[in-house]
Amino acid sequence: MSVRNSPSSAVEVFLIFLRLGLTSFGGPVAHLGYFREAFVQRRRWLSDRQYADLVALCQLLPGPASSQVGMAIGLARAGYPGLIAAWLGFTLPSALLLILAAIGVGQFEGEWLYGVIQGLKLVAVVVVAQALAGMRRSLITGPRHLLLMFASAAMMLVVGGVWSQLAVIALGALAGRLWLSPTAAQGESPLAIGGIGRAQALCWLGLLLAGLMLMPLLVHLYPGDGVRLVDGLYRSGTLVFGGGHVVLPLLQSEVVTTGLIEESRFLAGYGLAQAVPGPLFTLASFIGAAVDPSQGWLEALALGLLATLAVFLPAFLLLVGVLPFWHTLCQHPAMRAALAGINAAVVGLLLAALWDPVIGSAVHGAEDVAVILLLALMLWRRLPIVLVVLAGGASGALIAL
């Protein structure tokens, strides 16, 4: 596959990610499928191997993995403005929808809406399956890779949990280093990320640690709800492994246990976060706007946006702090062998996630299977992904009615 290395403008990056932010339903695993379709297949901004290496890094880092993948792609195409544009485009639609829901403007009612959501879950099944098939063709190149893929999927399905995910990636790296030939594992260079030196990267990591230390001090000096909220969300964004679904218990302990928001409102926000496109971390947007039911809409909007920034800021600082070192490591033959094992493990993780939760939460009967076949045919005919999403939502609404 030829890869287009010409730079893009931040505006172009923003518009592409805005469309993804409006149509990427289904949670973090589905987002990786949408990203692969948009940037590997359609635009060829990076290859399957470069994409898998990037996914592997973001799976190892705390924070929202799919958002970090998007940030890295934006950074590679248009520098820091591209990173910010990618994050804004992908995040703003769900953040604003959840803020409006918290304020009370959005009313999510009716059987038809639940049908639409069900149809969008079926779109996620097809998108993830397509991404899995493409990555398997590119990254699973021999029987040993295939064995690592199935072993990783089996471990995730049997054991489950965030720590199992990290263990699968670590064991994949070890198996690749010991079992796969470094010469055979070498291939193209990793995705080029220019403009970030090691000294600059260490400064970003220093800011991350400074934030962790200074936030509790600010809470002690200014013990208001807004400062306490930012402190809790920043810490959650720094410490959570495993992406959007895993952030629920950590956020619950930070904002419900401490009395910042009622549990019923928190759980309502979590349900809505799964019904809108984009990253699940925008649950923080709902929390910020819902902390004080008596506040005006302008204050709710401001606090919702501040909460969004607080929960995503650690993801940015970690990514730009680690990327230069990761880029250097990826160029060593021994690391390429380890990455071949990691990539096989990542494909196994996608295979496990396709079964549970993607298929398990979406397919309930023959009608769902029929819709999946229709959507798969549309993707096979290379129809625009927006049409596939619209067809899925409309099919779900018709079935519900």
N, C-alpha and C positions, 0 to 999 in steps of 0.2 A: 504494500500500500504506500503510495506517495503521500507525504505529509506537507501541508502548506505552512511554511514558516514565516510568511510575510506578516508584519504586525497589523493589528487592528486598532481602530479608534475606540476610546472609552464609550462613546455614544453607541457605536455598533455593538459592543459587548453588552451594554445596558439593555438595548432593545431585544437582543437575543435572550438574555436571562430574564427579562420582563415577561416575554412570552412563556418561558419555562415556568416562571413563578405563577403565572395565571393558569397553567394547564397541568402541572406536575402533581397529580394526586397519588396517594398510595403510600406515603411514608418514605423513609431514607433509602430502602433498597430499591424501590421504584424510581426514586430520583436518580440513582446511579444508572438505571436503564435509560431514562430520558436523556441524561447527559451524554451517554455513549451514543445514542441515536443522533443527537444534535451535533456533537463535536468530533466523534470518531467516524461515523458513517456518512453523515450528510456534508459536513464542512471539512473533514479531514485535517483538523487543527492539530491532532495528535494521533498516534497509532494505538492499537489495542494494547501493546506491551507498555507503552508510556502511560496509557490510561490506567492499566492495572497496577503499575508501580505507584502511581499517585493515589489510587484507592487504597493500596496496602499501607502507605504512609499515614493517610488520614484515618484508617481504621485503628492504627496504633496510638494516635494522638487523642487526648481528651477533647470533648466538644462534639459539635454536629458534623459528622463525617461528610455528608453530601454537600453541606454548605462550604466546608473547607476545600473539597474537590473543586467546587465552582470558583472559589476565591483564587485557587492556584491557577486554574485555567485563565481567569481574567488577568492575573498577574503576568502570566507568560505572554499573553497577547498584547497587553497595553500598559504594563507596569502597574504602579500603585493606583493610578486612576482606574485602570481596568479591573483591579481587585475590588475597589470600592463600588464600581459600576456593577460588577457581577453580583456582589452581595446585595446591593440595593434592589436590583431588578428581580432577584429571586426571592427576596425577603419581604419587600414592601406590600405586595398584594395580600398575603396572608396576615401580615401584621396589622394592616389597616382594617381588614375585614373583622379581625378579632377585637380590635379596639372599638369599632362601631358596634359589634355585638355586645361588648361590655357596657357601652354607654346606653344601649337599648335601641339603637337605630335599626339593627338587623333583627329580624324575627325569623327563626328557623323552625317552621312548623309545616305539617302536612305530610300525608303518605307519599305524595309525589316526590318530595325532597329526599326522603329516605330511599326512594327508588333511584333517584339520580346518584346519590352517594354509593349505592350498591353497584350501579352501572360503572361508576368511576373506579371502584375496586376491581372490577373485571378488566378494565383497561390496564390497570397496574399488573394484573396477571400476565397479559400478553406482552407488555413492555419488558417486564423482568425476564420472561421466557426468551424473548428475542435477544436481550443483552446477554443472557447466559449462553445461548447457542453461539453467538458471535465470539464471545470471549473464550469459549471452549475450543472453537476452531483455531483461534490464534495462539492460545497459551497452553493448551493440553496437546503436546506434540509427540508424546510417546507413552508406553504402558506405565512407566513409573509416575509420570505426571497424572495419568488417569487414576492410578491407585491412590495417590495423595489427595486428589479431588474427592473421591468417594469416601476415603477415610475421614477427611475433614467434615464432609457433610454428615456422615454418620455420627461423629462425635458431637456435633452441634445439635442434631435431632435427639440424641439419647441423653446428653448431659444438659445442654442449654445454658443460658445465662451469659452475662457479659464476660466473666472471667474465662469461660470456656472459649469465647471468641478470641480473646487475647492469647490463650494457650494454643489454639489451633494455628494462629498465625506464627507464634514462636516455634511450634513444632514443625510447621511447614518450612520455616527458615533453616532449622537444624537439619531436616531431611534433605532439603535442597543442597545445603553445604556439604553434607556427607555422602549423598547418594547420586547427585546430579553432577555431571562433568562441568567444571567452570568454562572450558572451551565451548562446550555445546550450549551453555547457558548464555554466552555472550551474544549480544545482538546490537541493536541500535542504541544510541546514547539516550539517557533519560531526558524528559522534557526540560528544555532550557529555560531557566529562570534567571534573567539578567538583572543587574542593578542592585543586588543585595550581597554585600561582602560579609565576611564572618564577624568583623567588629560590629557592623550594623545589626547583624542578627543577634549578637549577644546583648546589644542595647535593648532590642525588643523583648528578649527573655527577661532582662533586668526590670523592664517596666512591668511585665507580668507579675513578677515576684513582689515588686514594690506595691502594686495594687493590692495584692493579697495581704500585705502587712499593714498598709495604710488605711484600708477600708474599715477595719474594726476600730481604729483610732478615731476616724471620723464619726463613727456611730457613737463612740463614747463622748465626743465633744458636741455633736449635734444629733441627739437621739430622736430624730423625727422619723415618721413612717417612710418618707421618700429615701432618706439616707439608709435606713435599715433594709429597704427593699433592694436598692442598688447593691449593697454589700452582699446580701443573700444570693442575688442573681449572678453577680460577678464570681462568687465562690462556686456556685453550681456550674457555671460555664467552664470554670477552670478544672474542676475535679471529676466531672461525669465522664465515664467511658461508655461507649456503646450506642451513642446517638440519641435520637429524640425520645423513644419510648422509655429509655432508662432514666431520663431526666425527671420523670414524674415523681418517684419517691424522694429524690433529693430536693426538688423544688417544694414538695409537700412539707418536708421537715423545715425548710427555710421560711416559708410564708404562711403555712397553716398552723403548724405547731407553735410558732411565735406570735400568732394572733393577728397577722397582717391582713388575712383574708379568711372568710368563712369557708369551711370544707365544701359545702354544697356549691358555692360559686366557683371554687377551684376545680371541682370535678366537672361542672358544666363547661368551664373553659377548656378543659382537657378533651372533652367530647367534641367541642366545636373545632379544636385544633386539628383533630383527625378528619374533619369533614371539609376542610379548606385545602387548597393546593399549597405547595411550598413547605418549608421546614417546620417540624413540630416544635422547635425551640421558640417559635413565635407565641407559644402559650404564655411566655413572659409578657408579651404585649397585652394580652387579655388581663393578666394579673395586675400589671401596672395601672390599667384604666379602671379596674374594678376594686382597687384597694379601698377607696373611699366612695361609697355610693352617693354621698351628699355633694361631692365636688362637681363643678360645672363641666360642660363638655370640653371646653378648651383646656382646663387643667387635666382632665382625664386623657385627652389626646397627648398632651406634653409628657405626662408621666408614663403613658403607654409606650411612646417612642423612646423615652429615656430607659425604660426597662428593657426594651428590645436591644438597644445599644449595649447595655450592661451585660446581658447574657451572651452576646456574640463577640464582644471585644476580646475575651481571652482566646477565642478560636483564631482570630486574626493574629494576635501577638505570638501564639504558639506556632502557627503555620510559618510566618515570615521569619521566626527565630530558628526554626529547624530546617527549613528548605535548603539553604546553602550547604549544610553539613550532609543532608540526605543526598543532594545532587553529587557531591564529591564521593560519598560512599558507593553510590550506584555505579561508578565507573571502574571499580576494582573487580577483577575477575571472580574472586571468592564471593564478593557481595552479589554479583550477578547470579552466581549459582544459588545463593540463599534466596534471592528475589524470585528465581524460577520456582522454588518451592513455595514461597509466600504467595505468588500469583496462582499456583495450583490450589493452595488453601483458600484463597479469596474466591475462586470459582466455586469451590466446595461450599463456602459460606453462602454464596448466592443461590446455589442449588438447594441448600437447607432452608433458606429464607423463602424461596419460591414455594416450597411445600408448606412451611409454617413460619410466618403467619399469612403469607400472601394468598395462597390457594385456600388454606383452611378457613380464613375469615371471609372469603369472597364467593366460593362455589358451594351452593346449597341445593341445587337441583338441575334438572335437564335444561330448563330455560337459561340458566347461567352458562352451561356448557355451550348451548347454541349461540349465545351472544359472544362468547370467547372465540368460537370458530369464525364468526362473522368479522370480528375485530382483527383476528389473525390474518384473514384473507385480505383485509384492507391494508394492513402493514405489508403483507407480501406483495401487494400490487403497488407499494410505495406511495400510497396516498399520504398527504400531509398529516402529521401527528395531531394537529388541531381538529381535523375532521374525525379522526379516530376517537379522540376524547369526546367530541360532541355526540358521535354515534353511540358511544358507551353510555353517556349520561341519559340520552333520549331513550335508549333501549331499556335502561333500568326504570325510568319513569313510566314507560308504557306497561312494563310487567307489573309494577306496583299498582297501577290503576286498573 
